[in-house]
Amino acid sequence: MTSAVTTATSPRTTGPTPSGRKGRLTPGGVPYALLLPAFVLYAMVVLYPTLSGAVYAFTDWTGRADGTKFVGWANFAEIFSDVAARSALRNSLVIAVSVTVVQTLVGLALALALHTSLVTRNVLRTLFFAPALLPPVIIAFLWTFILTPQGPLNTVLRGLGLDFLAQNWLGDSSLALWTVIGVVIWQSAGLTMVIYLAGLQGIPTELNESAALDGASWWQRTRLVTVPLLIPATTVAMSLTLISSLKLFDQVFAMTGGGPGYATETLSVIMYKEAFVSGRFGYSTAIALVLTMIVFAFTMVQLGALRRFDVDR
Amino acid sequence: MSRRFGAARLGREALMVLVACAFIFPFYVFFTVSMKTQAEVASNPLGLPTTLHLDNFATAWNRGDLGEAYLNSIIVVALSVLILVGFGSMAAYTLARRLSRLSTVAYLVFLVGLMIPLQLGMVPLYQFMNSANLLGTWTALILFEAGHQLPFTIFLYAGFIRALPREYEEAARVDGAGPVTMFRRIVFPLLRPITGTVVILTGITTWNDFLTPLLYVGGSSQQTLPVAIYAFRGEFATDWGVLFAGMAIAIIPLLIVYFFLQKYFIIGFASGIKG
């Protein structure tokens, strides 16, 4: 180890230093040996499995050592003909889009409300953020109980005389997906709020004050001054939410297991079942590859779109 | 403070408190149900418990192997975070300070990891852990958690190091410090604020993780809290009181730490995620 360190440093980078730093003594000779432990671990548990996964997606791998054959695009063709996988694909897209849009709006509203001078401001921030810290599995069980037909939510609704709103939230296949989406947003809206609060702190108060002097209303100032300056925070909040909601597993697995029928199936849940219940490793990995492609495509489109609106860049 | 405490302001305050009450209603349900008997949950899902039925907590603790699961969670989180802080900070130091094509490429390779869903490598890695006889052990889980959160950790550290003035390092270099001494004695202590953020963010992620722990240590004596609670639900499907008591036991310490250190949590999340 030590010898590796010394040999790596001895030919110190005396060569081209970036312009502007010329002649400065820089710690440019940081040895690559410091990078090695991280890279080995990362290669072992991320790079190698991911790359081999991309290959297995084209096979009929079942986990047995012998007889794994390449099947070309067959797995992918099956995804689009298999009812369960098709529902999962559609649901994952619906979840990603609706969670991202609604959670961003809710988080923004909470942040704007709590950026003002409320007495309860700090307590409320702490409360709204709390669910985001808790294990999604536990949150899922909590809501499973709240949403049962005779459970607390329907009891409250009936108590308020809103009987027509009482529903079989997770048992009704036309409603279950939206219920899951609601729970996910409840849990992580606080996260978006915190990102926006950090963004709001970076906006100089003078901007809003001078706009106020010019006679702009609160709504005008928010729409024309504050929100445009929050584009960087929006980029962060939306990409984070988009990626995590596309991969949604815990809440669905614990609340509905994908049911009723295929109503709440997601790509992550279906690939878990295909791999670890049915033992179809190759097919399951093909679903994962589709998920990966969607994540990449969405992220690119979103970053591109938000960059166009960003006044700073 | 009290100036301009007008009706509009009071209204806004009341509105936000109302929103907050609706928002934390699930927590009210959580803690009341954890103290109710099975019959009381069925007859009165919403009200306060008539008696404090604390037996639920004892039953949950004893039947759910929660003590063991706690210990497992603490060990897995502590070791994963230790690896992330150690490996991550060293790697980020090289990537941020060494300006060459190789380090740029290496940085990009790590950054791609922020986007790759773990699902793509899930089965091959599971098979690897299986053939290495690591399933059912902390080791498998720690390797996974640390490896998967390295990109984010390195991203945080590298951003912080780039903003750090080089003068301390230059002074140490003049004093004859080698690169390893320099990192250990000069650079790492300077990274304290971002190390705090890394510990909080990766610690919470590891503590809450479910899918991989379910696969790697589910059903073993080394399972973590979320997996133990999941198994517990299977056993106590109809006894919500006991299930909720178990869930409360699992989250109360997390909530206590959060309410005492909430400033650091919120700042950590905000600064960490902004990068």
Boltz contact constraints between the chains, C-beta under 6 A:
constraints:
  - contact:
      token1: [A, 5]
      token2: [B, 180]
      max_distance: 6.0
  - contact:
      token1: [A, 9]
      token2: [B, 179]
      max_distance: 6.0
  - contact:
      token1: [A, 25]
      token2: [B, 170]
      max_distance: 6.0
  - contact:
      token1: [A, 27]
      token2: [B, 97]
      max_distance: 6.0
  - contact:
      token1: [A, 27]
      token2: [B, 169]
      max_distance: 6.0
  - contact:
      token1: [A, 30]
      token2: [B, 94]
      max_distance: 6.0
  - contact:
      token1: [A, 30]
      token2: [B, 97]
      max_distance: 6.0
  - contact:
      token1: [A, 30]
      token2: [B, 98]
      max_distance: 6.0
  - contact:
      token1: [A, 30]
      token2: [B, 179]
      max_distance: 6.0
  - contact:
      token1: [A, 31]
      token2: [B, 179]
      max_distance: 6.0
  - contact:
      token1: [A, 34]
      token2: [B, 90]
      max_distance: 6.0
  - contact:
      token1: [A, 34]
      token2: [B, 93]
      max_distance: 6.0
  - contact:
      token1: [A, 34]
      token2: [B, 94]
      max_distance: 6.0
  - contact:
      token1: [A, 35]
      token2: [B, 91]
      max_distance: 6.0
  - contact:
      token1: [A, 35]
      token2: [B, 94]
      max_distance: 6.0
  - contact:
      token1: [A, 37]
      token2: [B, 87]
      max_distance: 6.0
  - contact:
      token1: [A, 38]
      token2: [B, 87]
      max_distance: 6.0
  - contact:
      token1: [A, 38]
      token2: [B, 91]
      max_distance: 6.0
  - contact:
      token1: [A, 38]
      token2: [B, 150]
      max_distance: 6.0
  - contact:
      token1: [A, 41]
      token2: [B, 147]
      max_distance: 6.0
  - contact:
      token1: [A, 42]
      token2: [B, 147]
      max_distance: 6.0
  - contact:
      token1: [A, 42]
      token2: [B, 150]
      max_distance: 6.0
  - contact:
      token1: [A, 45]
      token2: [B, 143]
      max_distance: 6.0
  - contact:
      token1: [A, 45]
      token2: [B, 144]
      max_distance: 6.0
  - contact:
      token1: [A, 45]
      token2: [B, 147]
      max_distance: 6.0
  - contact:
      token1: [A, 46]
      token2: [B, 113]
      max_distance: 6.0
  - contact:
      token1: [A, 46]
      token2: [B, 147]
      max_distance: 6.0
  - contact:
      token1: [A, 49]
      token2: [B, 121]
      max_distance: 6.0
  - contact:
      token1: [A, 49]
      token2: [B, 124]
      max_distance: 6.0
  - contact:
      token1: [A, 49]
      token2: [B, 125]
      max_distance: 6.0
  - contact:
      token1: [A, 50]
      token2: [B, 116]
      max_distance: 6.0
  - contact:
      token1: [A, 50]
      token2: [B, 120]
      max_distance: 6.0
  - contact:
      token1: [A, 50]
      token2: [B, 121]
      max_distance: 6.0
  - contact:
      token1: [A, 52]
      token2: [B, 124]
      max_distance: 6.0
  - contact:
      token1: [A, 53]
      token2: [B, 120]
      max_distance: 6.0
  - contact:
      token1: [A, 53]
      token2: [B, 121]
      max_distance: 6.0
  - contact:
      token1: [A, 53]
      token2: [B, 124]
      max_distance: 6.0
  - contact:
      token1: [A, 113]
      token2: [B, 16]
      max_distance: 6.0
  - contact:
      token1: [A, 118]
      token2: [B, 13]
      max_distance: 6.0
  - contact:
      token1: [A, 124]
      token2: [B, 16]
      max_distance: 6.0
  - contact:
      token1: [A, 124]
      token2: [B, 20]
      max_distance: 6.0
  - contact:
      token1: [A, 126]
      token2: [B, 262]
      max_distance: 6.0
  - contact:
      token1: [A, 127]
      token2: [B, 20]
      max_distance: 6.0
  - contact:
      token1: [A, 127]
      token2: [B, 24]
      max_distance: 6.0
  - contact:
      token1: [A, 133]
      token2: [B, 204]
      max_distance: 6.0
  - contact:
      token1: [A, 133]
      token2: [B, 258]
      max_distance: 6.0
  - contact:
      token1: [A, 134]
      token2: [B, 251]
      max_distance: 6.0
  - contact:
      token1: [A, 135]
      token2: [B, 208]
      max_distance: 6.0
  - contact:
      token1: [A, 135]
      token2: [B, 226]
      max_distance: 6.0
  - contact:
      token1: [A, 137]
      token2: [B, 210]
      max_distance: 6.0
  - contact:
      token1: [A, 137]
      token2: [B, 226]
      max_distance: 6.0
  - contact:
      token1: [A, 137]
      token2: [B, 230]
      max_distance: 6.0
  - contact:
      token1: [A, 138]
      token2: [B, 229]
      max_distance: 6.0
  - contact:
      token1: [A, 138]
      token2: [B, 247]
      max_distance: 6.0
  - contact:
      token1: [A, 141]
      token2: [B, 233]
      max_distance: 6.0
  - contact:
      token1: [A, 142]
      token2: [B, 26]
      max_distance: 6.0
  - contact:
      token1: [A, 142]
      token2: [B, 30]
      max_distance: 6.0
  - contact:
      token1: [A, 145]
      token2: [B, 240]
      max_distance: 6.0
  - contact:
      token1: [A, 146]
      token2: [B, 26]
      max_distance: 6.0
  - contact:
      token1: [A, 146]
      token2: [B, 29]
      max_distance: 6.0
  - contact:
      token1: [A, 151]
      token2: [B, 45]
      max_distance: 6.0
  - contact:
      token1: [A, 152]
      token2: [B, 29]
      max_distance: 6.0
  - contact:
      token1: [A, 152]
      token2: [B, 45]
      max_distance: 6.0
  - contact:
      token1: [A, 152]
      token2: [B, 46]
      max_distance: 6.0
  - contact:
      token1: [A, 155]
      token2: [B, 45]
      max_distance: 6.0
  - contact:
      token1: [A, 155]
      token2: [B, 46]
      max_distance: 6.0
  - contact:
      token1: [A, 194]
      token2: [B, 266]
      max_distance: 6.0
  - contact:
      token1: [A, 194]
      token2: [B, 269]
      max_distance: 6.0
  - contact:
      token1: [A, 194]
      token2: [B, 270]
      max_distance: 6.0
  - contact:
      token1: [A, 195]
      token2: [B, 273]
      max_distance: 6.0
  - contact:
      token1: [A, 198]
      token2: [B, 270]
      max_distance: 6.0
  - contact:
      token1: [A, 198]
      token2: [B, 274]
      max_distance: 6.0
  - contact:
      token1: [A, 236]
      token2: [B, 273]
      max_distance: 6.0
  - contact:
      token1: [A, 247]
      token2: [B, 117]
      max_distance: 6.0
  - contact:
      token1: [A, 249]
      token2: [B, 211]
      max_distance: 6.0
  - contact:
      token1: [A, 250]
      token2: [B, 210]
      max_distance: 6.0
  - contact:
      token1: [A, 268]
      token2: [B, 119]
      max_distance: 6.0
  - contact:
      token1: [A, 271]
      token2: [B, 119]
      max_distance: 6.0
  - contact:
      token1: [A, 275]
      token2: [B, 123]
      max_distance: 6.0
  - contact:
      token1: [A, 281]
      token2: [B, 123]
      max_distance: 6.0
  - contact:
      token1: [A, 285]
      token2: [B, 123]
      max_distance: 6.0
  - contact:
      token1: [A, 288]
      token2: [B, 119]
      max_distance: 6.0
  - contact:
      token1: [A, 288]
      token2: [B, 120]
      max_distance: 6.0
  - contact:
      token1: [A, 291]
      token2: [B, 117]
      max_distance: 6.0
  - contact:
      token1: [A, 291]
      token2: [B, 119]
      max_distance: 6.0
  - contact:
      token1: [A, 292]
      token2: [B, 117]
      max_distance: 6.0
  - contact:
      token1: [A, 292]
      token2: [B, 120]
      max_distance: 6.0
  - contact:
      token1: [A, 295]
      token2: [B, 117]
      max_distance: 6.0
